[in-house]
């Protein structure tokens, strides 16, 4: 359940990034936080 919520949040953040909303709202740091959160899983898989 938590993994599904993470995926939904990540997809929404990517969509907002590519449409320019995150830059307009000064929230580009959300993508950095998501990248840091995913990095350990990618590293160990």
mmCIF file of the N, C-alpha and C atoms, coordinates in Angstrom:
data_MODEL
# 
_entry.id   MODEL 
# 
loop_
_atom_site.group_PDB 
_atom_site.id 
_atom_site.type_symbol 
_atom_site.label_atom_id 
_atom_site.label_alt_id 
_atom_site.label_comp_id 
_atom_site.label_asym_id 
_atom_site.label_entity_id 
_atom_site.label_seq_id 
_atom_site.pdbx_PDB_ins_code 
_atom_site.Cartn_x 
_atom_site.Cartn_y 
_atom_site.Cartn_z 
_atom_site.occupancy 
_atom_site.B_iso_or_equiv 
_atom_site.pdbx_formal_charge 
_atom_site.auth_seq_id 
_atom_site.auth_comp_id 
_atom_site.auth_asym_id 
_atom_site.auth_atom_id 
_atom_site.pdbx_PDB_model_num 
ATOM 1   N N  . UNK A 1 1  ? 0.831  -1.199 0.000   1.00 0.00 ? 1  UNK A N  1 
ATOM 2   C CA . UNK A 1 1  ? 0.000  0.000  0.000   1.00 0.00 ? 1  UNK A CA 1 
ATOM 3   C C  . UNK A 1 1  ? 0.873  1.259  0.000   1.00 0.00 ? 1  UNK A C  1 
ATOM 4   N N  . UNK A 1 2  ? 1.909  1.239  0.836   1.00 0.00 ? 2  UNK A N  1 
ATOM 5   C CA . UNK A 1 2  ? 2.813  2.389  0.907   1.00 0.00 ? 2  UNK A CA 1 
ATOM 6   C C  . UNK A 1 2  ? 3.567  2.567  -0.406  1.00 0.00 ? 2  UNK A C  1 
ATOM 7   N N  . UNK A 1 3  ? 3.945  1.451  -1.019  1.00 0.00 ? 3  UNK A N  1 
ATOM 8   C CA . UNK A 1 3  ? 4.648  1.523  -2.295  1.00 0.00 ? 3  UNK A CA 1 
ATOM 9   C C  . UNK A 1 3  ? 3.749  2.119  -3.379  1.00 0.00 ? 3  UNK A C  1 
ATOM 10  N N  . UNK A 1 4  ? 2.487  1.761  -3.380  1.00 0.00 ? 4  UNK A N  1 
ATOM 11  C CA . UNK A 1 4  ? 1.547  2.314  -4.358  1.00 0.00 ? 4  UNK A CA 1 
ATOM 12  C C  . UNK A 1 4  ? 1.376  3.816  -4.165  1.00 0.00 ? 4  UNK A C  1 
ATOM 13  N N  . UNK A 1 5  ? 1.316  4.261  -2.923  1.00 0.00 ? 5  UNK A N  1 
ATOM 14  C CA . UNK A 1 5  ? 1.203  5.697  -2.645  1.00 0.00 ? 5  UNK A CA 1 
ATOM 15  C C  . UNK A 1 5  ? 2.457  6.431  -3.112  1.00 0.00 ? 5  UNK A C  1 
ATOM 16  N N  . UNK A 1 6  ? 3.614  5.804  -2.919  1.00 0.00 ? 6  UNK A N  1 
ATOM 17  C CA . UNK A 1 6  ? 4.867  6.410  -3.377  1.00 0.00 ? 6  UNK A CA 1 
ATOM 18  C C  . UNK A 1 6  ? 4.866  6.559  -4.895  1.00 0.00 ? 6  UNK A C  1 
ATOM 19  N N  . UNK A 1 7  ? 4.411  5.516  -5.603  1.00 0.00 ? 7  UNK A N  1 
ATOM 20  C CA . UNK A 1 7  ? 4.363  5.581  -7.060  1.00 0.00 ? 7  UNK A CA 1 
ATOM 21  C C  . UNK A 1 7  ? 3.407  6.665  -7.546  1.00 0.00 ? 7  UNK A C  1 
ATOM 22  N N  . UNK A 1 8  ? 2.265  6.783  -6.923  1.00 0.00 ? 8  UNK A N  1 
ATOM 23  C CA . UNK A 1 8  ? 1.298  7.817  -7.312  1.00 0.00 ? 8  UNK A CA 1 
ATOM 24  C C  . UNK A 1 8  ? 1.901  9.201  -7.103  1.00 0.00 ? 8  UNK A C  1 
ATOM 25  N N  . UNK A 1 9  ? 2.560  9.404  -5.967  1.00 0.00 ? 9  UNK A N  1 
ATOM 26  C CA . UNK A 1 9  ? 3.195  10.693 -5.683  1.00 0.00 ? 9  UNK A CA 1 
ATOM 27  C C  . UNK A 1 9  ? 4.312  10.979 -6.679  1.00 0.00 ? 9  UNK A C  1 
ATOM 28  N N  . UNK A 1 10 ? 5.111  9.962  -7.006  1.00 0.00 ? 10 UNK A N  1 
ATOM 29  C CA . UNK A 1 10 ? 6.217  10.148 -7.946  1.00 0.00 ? 10 UNK A CA 1 
ATOM 30  C C  . UNK A 1 10 ? 5.708  10.483 -9.347  1.00 0.00 ? 10 UNK A C  1 
ATOM 31  N N  . UNK A 1 11 ? 4.677  9.805  -9.794  1.00 0.00 ? 11 UNK A N  1 
ATOM 32  C CA . UNK A 1 11 ? 4.124  10.082 -11.122 1.00 0.00 ? 11 UNK A CA 1 
ATOM 33  C C  . UNK A 1 11 ? 3.527  11.479 -11.175 1.00 0.00 ? 11 UNK A C  1 
ATOM 34  N N  . UNK A 1 12 ? 2.844  11.879 -10.116 1.00 0.00 ? 12 UNK A N  1 
ATOM 35  C CA . UNK A 1 12 ? 2.283  13.235 -10.069 1.00 0.00 ? 12 UNK A CA 1 
ATOM 36  C C  . UNK A 1 12 ? 3.394  14.277 -10.087 1.00 0.00 ? 12 UNK A C  1 
ATOM 37  N N  . UNK A 1 13 ? 4.479  14.029 -9.369  1.00 0.00 ? 13 UNK A N  1 
ATOM 38  C CA . UNK A 1 13 ? 5.597  14.978 -9.341  1.00 0.00 ? 13 UNK A CA 1 
ATOM 39  C C  . UNK A 1 13 ? 6.253  15.093 -10.713 1.00 0.00 ? 13 UNK A C  1 
ATOM 40  N N  . UNK A 1 14 ? 6.388  13.982 -11.411 1.00 0.00 ? 14 UNK A N  1 
ATOM 41  C CA . UNK A 1 14 ? 6.985  14.023 -12.750 1.00 0.00 ? 14 UNK A CA 1 
ATOM 42  C C  . UNK A 1 14 ? 6.086  14.785 -13.718 1.00 0.00 ? 14 UNK A C  1 
ATOM 43  N N  . UNK A 1 15 ? 4.791  14.549 -13.643 1.00 0.00 ? 15 UNK A N  1 
ATOM 44  C CA . UNK A 1 15 ? 3.862  15.274 -14.517 1.00 0.00 ? 15 UNK A CA 1 
ATOM 45  C C  . UNK A 1 15 ? 3.920  16.769 -14.226 1.00 0.00 ? 15 UNK A C  1 
ATOM 46  N N  . UNK A 1 16 ? 3.922  17.131 -12.949 1.00 0.00 ? 16 UNK A N  1 
ATOM 47  C CA . UNK A 1 16 ? 4.002  18.553 -12.590 1.00 0.00 ? 16 UNK A CA 1 
ATOM 48  C C  . UNK A 1 16 ? 5.331  19.159 -13.021 1.00 0.00 ? 16 UNK A C  1 
ATOM 49  N N  . UNK A 1 17 ? 6.389  18.368 -12.995 1.00 0.00 ? 17 UNK A N  1 
ATOM 50  C CA . UNK A 1 17 ? 7.702  18.866 -13.427 1.00 0.00 ? 17 UNK A CA 1 
ATOM 51  C C  . UNK A 1 17 ? 7.690  19.177 -14.925 1.00 0.00 ? 17 UNK A C  1 
ATOM 52  N N  . UNK A 1 18 ? 7.204  18.239 -15.724 1.00 0.00 ? 18 UNK A N  1 
ATOM 53  C CA . UNK A 1 18 ? 7.233  18.428 -17.172 1.00 0.00 ? 18 UNK A CA 1 
ATOM 54  C C  . UNK A 1 18 ? 6.231  19.467 -17.662 1.00 0.00 ? 18 UNK A C  1 
ATOM 55  N N  . UNK A 1 19 ? 5.205  19.743 -16.896 1.00 0.00 ? 19 UNK A N  1 
ATOM 56  C CA . UNK A 1 19 ? 4.271  20.792 -17.296 1.00 0.00 ? 19 UNK A CA 1 
ATOM 57  C C  . UNK A 1 19 ? 4.707  22.168 -16.793 1.00 0.00 ? 19 UNK A C  1 
ATOM 58  N N  . UNK A 1 20 ? 5.741  22.208 -15.947 1.00 0.00 ? 20 UNK A N  1 
ATOM 59  C CA . UNK A 1 20 ? 6.291  23.480 -15.490 1.00 0.00 ? 20 UNK A CA 1 
ATOM 60  C C  . UNK A 1 20 ? 5.706  24.005 -14.197 1.00 0.00 ? 20 UNK A C  1 
ATOM 61  N N  . UNK A 1 21 ? 4.796  23.267 -13.605 1.00 0.00 ? 21 UNK A N  1 
ATOM 62  C CA . UNK A 1 21 ? 4.159  23.751 -12.382 1.00 0.00 ? 21 UNK A CA 1 
ATOM 63  C C  . UNK A 1 21 ? 5.124  23.797 -11.195 1.00 0.00 ? 21 UNK A C  1 
ATOM 64  N N  . UNK A 1 22 ? 6.006  22.812 -11.075 1.00 0.00 ? 22 UNK A N  1 
ATOM 65  C CA . UNK A 1 22 ? 6.930  22.794 -9.934  1.00 0.00 ? 22 UNK A CA 1 
ATOM 66  C C  . UNK A 1 22 ? 7.873  23.991 -9.971  1.00 0.00 ? 22 UNK A C  1 
ATOM 67  N N  . UNK A 1 23 ? 8.333  24.348 -11.155 1.00 0.00 ? 23 UNK A N  1 
ATOM 68  C CA . UNK A 1 23 ? 9.231  25.503 -11.262 1.00 0.00 ? 23 UNK A CA 1 
ATOM 69  C C  . UNK A 1 23 ? 8.480  26.792 -10.932 1.00 0.00 ? 23 UNK A C  1 
ATOM 70  N N  . UNK A 1 24 ? 7.251  26.878 -11.376 1.00 0.00 ? 24 UNK A N  1 
ATOM 71  C CA . UNK A 1 24 ? 6.443  28.064 -11.112 1.00 0.00 ? 24 UNK A CA 1 
ATOM 72  C C  . UNK A 1 24 ? 6.175  28.225 -9.619  1.00 0.00 ? 24 UNK A C  1 
ATOM 73  N N  . UNK A 1 25 ? 6.001  27.099 -8.918  1.00 0.00 ? 25 UNK A N  1 
ATOM 74  C CA . UNK A 1 25 ? 5.703  27.132 -7.485  1.00 0.00 ? 25 UNK A CA 1 
ATOM 75  C C  . UNK A 1 25 ? 6.958  27.031 -6.626  1.00 0.00 ? 25 UNK A C  1 
ATOM 76  N N  . UNK A 1 26 ? 8.155  27.029 -7.256  1.00 0.00 ? 26 UNK A N  1 
ATOM 77  C CA . UNK A 1 26 ? 9.442  26.862 -6.558  1.00 0.00 ? 26 UNK A CA 1 
ATOM 78  C C  . UNK A 1 26 ? 9.470  25.583 -5.730  1.00 0.00 ? 26 UNK A C  1 
ATOM 79  N N  . UNK A 1 27 ? 9.024  24.500 -6.317  1.00 0.00 ? 27 UNK A N  1 
ATOM 80  C CA . UNK A 1 27 ? 8.990  23.202 -5.623  1.00 0.00 ? 27 UNK A CA 1 
ATOM 81  C C  . UNK A 1 27 ? 9.818  22.148 -6.356  1.00 0.00 ? 27 UNK A C  1 
ATOM 82  N N  . UNK A 1 28 ? 10.859 22.566 -7.076  1.00 0.00 ? 28 UNK A N  1 
ATOM 83  C CA . UNK A 1 28 ? 11.702 21.607 -7.784  1.00 0.00 ? 28 UNK A CA 1 
ATOM 84  C C  . UNK A 1 28 ? 12.425 20.672 -6.824  1.00 0.00 ? 28 UNK A C  1 
ATOM 85  N N  . UNK A 1 29 ? 12.532 21.059 -5.564  1.00 0.00 ? 29 UNK A N  1 
ATOM 86  C CA . UNK A 1 29 ? 13.221 20.225 -4.574  1.00 0.00 ? 29 UNK A CA 1 
ATOM 87  C C  . UNK A 1 29 ? 12.491 18.903 -4.354  1.00 0.00 ? 29 UNK A C  1 
ATOM 88  N N  . UNK A 1 30 ? 11.208 18.838 -4.729  1.00 0.00 ? 30 UNK A N  1 
ATOM 89  C CA . UNK A 1 30 ? 10.446 17.595 -4.559  1.00 0.00 ? 30 UNK A CA 1 
ATOM 90  C C  . UNK A 1 30 ? 11.066 16.471 -5.389  1.00 0.00 ? 30 UNK A C  1 
ATOM 91  N N  . UNK A 1 31 ? 11.543 16.791 -6.597  1.00 0.00 ? 31 UNK A N  1 
ATOM 92  C CA . UNK A 1 31 ? 12.164 15.769 -7.429  1.00 0.00 ? 31 UNK A CA 1 
ATOM 93  C C  . UNK A 1 31 ? 13.464 15.279 -6.816  1.00 0.00 ? 31 UNK A C  1 
ATOM 94  N N  . UNK A 1 32 ? 14.216 16.170 -6.176  1.00 0.00 ? 32 UNK A N  1 
ATOM 95  C CA . UNK A 1 32 ? 15.458 15.764 -5.518  1.00 0.00 ? 32 UNK A CA 1 
ATOM 96  C C  . UNK A 1 32 ? 15.157 14.840 -4.346  1.00 0.00 ? 32 UNK A C  1 
ATOM 97  N N  . UNK A 1 33 ? 14.130 15.159 -3.584  1.00 0.00 ? 33 UNK A N  1 
ATOM 98  C CA . UNK A 1 33 ? 13.740 14.307 -2.453  1.00 0.00 ? 33 UNK A CA 1 
ATOM 99  C C  . UNK A 1 33 ? 13.310 12.929 -2.954  1.00 0.00 ? 33 UNK A C  1 
ATOM 100 N N  . UNK A 1 34 ? 12.560 12.882 -4.038  1.00 0.00 ? 34 UNK A N  1 
ATOM 101 C CA . UNK A 1 34 ? 12.143 11.590 -4.595  1.00 0.00 ? 34 UNK A CA 1 
ATOM 102 C C  . UNK A 1 34 ? 13.343 10.794 -5.099  1.00 0.00 ? 34 UNK A C  1 
ATOM 103 N N  . UNK A 1 35 ? 14.298 11.472 -5.725  1.00 0.00 ? 35 UNK A N  1 
ATOM 104 C CA . UNK A 1 35 ? 15.488 10.777 -6.213  1.00 0.00 ? 35 UNK A CA 1 
ATOM 105 C C  . UNK A 1 35 ? 16.297 10.200 -5.058  1.00 0.00 ? 35 UNK A C  1 
ATOM 106 N N  . UNK A 1 36 ? 16.427 10.949 -3.975  1.00 0.00 ? 36 UNK A N  1 
ATOM 107 C CA . UNK A 1 36 ? 17.155 10.452 -2.803  1.00 0.00 ? 36 UNK A CA 1 
ATOM 108 C C  . UNK A 1 36 ? 16.409 9.283  -2.167  1.00 0.00 ? 36 UNK A C  1 
ATOM 109 N N  . UNK A 1 37 ? 15.098 9.332  -2.166  1.00 0.00 ? 37 UNK A N  1 
ATOM 110 C CA . UNK A 1 37 ? 14.306 8.252  -1.574  1.00 0.00 ? 37 UNK A CA 1 
ATOM 111 C C  . UNK A 1 37 ? 14.401 6.966  -2.398  1.00 0.00 ? 37 UNK A C  1 
ATOM 112 N N  . UNK A 1 38 ? 14.535 7.083  -3.707  1.00 0.00 ? 38 UNK A N  1 
ATOM 113 C CA . UNK A 1 38 ? 14.581 5.917  -4.582  1.00 0.00 ? 38 UNK A CA 1 
ATOM 114 C C  . UNK A 1 38 ? 15.996 5.346  -4.688  1.00 0.00 ? 38 UNK A C  1 
ATOM 115 N N  . UNK A 1 39 ? 17.011 6.162  -4.475  1.00 0.00 ? 39 UNK A N  1 
ATOM 116 C CA . UNK A 1 39 ? 18.397 5.745  -4.694  1.00 0.00 ? 39 UNK A CA 1 
ATOM 117 C C  . UNK A 1 39 ? 18.782 4.474  -3.948  1.00 0.00 ? 39 UNK A C  1 
ATOM 118 N N  . UNK A 1 40 ? 18.474 4.314  -2.654  1.00 0.00 ? 40 UNK A N  1 
ATOM 119 C CA . UNK A 1 40 ? 18.868 3.069  -1.972  1.00 0.00 ? 40 UNK A CA 1 
ATOM 120 C C  . UNK A 1 40 ? 18.236 1.817  -2.595  1.00 0.00 ? 40 UNK A C  1 
ATOM 121 N N  . UNK A 1 41 ? 17.008 1.908  -3.029  1.00 0.00 ? 41 UNK A N  1 
ATOM 122 C CA . UNK A 1 41 ? 16.353 0.754  -3.650  1.00 0.00 ? 41 UNK A CA 1 
ATOM 123 C C  . UNK A 1 41 ? 17.026 0.396  -4.969  1.00 0.00 ? 41 UNK A C  1 
ATOM 124 N N  . UNK A 1 42 ? 17.386 1.397  -5.748  1.00 0.00 ? 42 UNK A N  1 
ATOM 125 C CA . UNK A 1 42 ? 18.053 1.150  -7.029  1.00 0.00 ? 42 UNK A CA 1 
ATOM 126 C C  . UNK A 1 42 ? 19.455 0.600  -6.794  1.00 0.00 ? 42 UNK A C  1 
ATOM 127 N N  . UNK A 1 43 ? 20.120 1.091  -5.785  1.00 0.00 ? 43 UNK A N  1 
ATOM 128 C CA . UNK A 1 43 ? 21.484 0.662  -5.482  1.00 0.00 ? 43 UNK A CA 1 
ATOM 129 C C  . UNK A 1 43 ? 21.533 -0.809 -5.095  1.00 0.00 ? 43 UNK A C  1 
ATOM 130 N N  . UNK A 1 44 ? 20.574 -1.267 -4.306  1.00 0.00 ? 44 UNK A N  1 
ATOM 131 C CA . UNK A 1 44 ? 20.604 -2.640 -3.819  1.00 0.00 ? 44 UNK A CA 1 
ATOM 132 C C  . UNK A 1 44 ? 19.907 -3.631 -4.739  1.00 0.00 ? 44 UNK A C  1 
ATOM 133 N N  . UNK A 1 45 ? 19.206 -3.160 -5.740  1.00 0.00 ? 45 UNK A N  1 
ATOM 134 C CA . UNK A 1 45 ? 18.582 -4.081 -6.691  1.00 0.00 ? 45 UNK A CA 1 
ATOM 135 C C  . UNK A 1 45 ? 19.514 -4.251 -7.853  1.00 0.00 ? 45 UNK A C  1 
# 
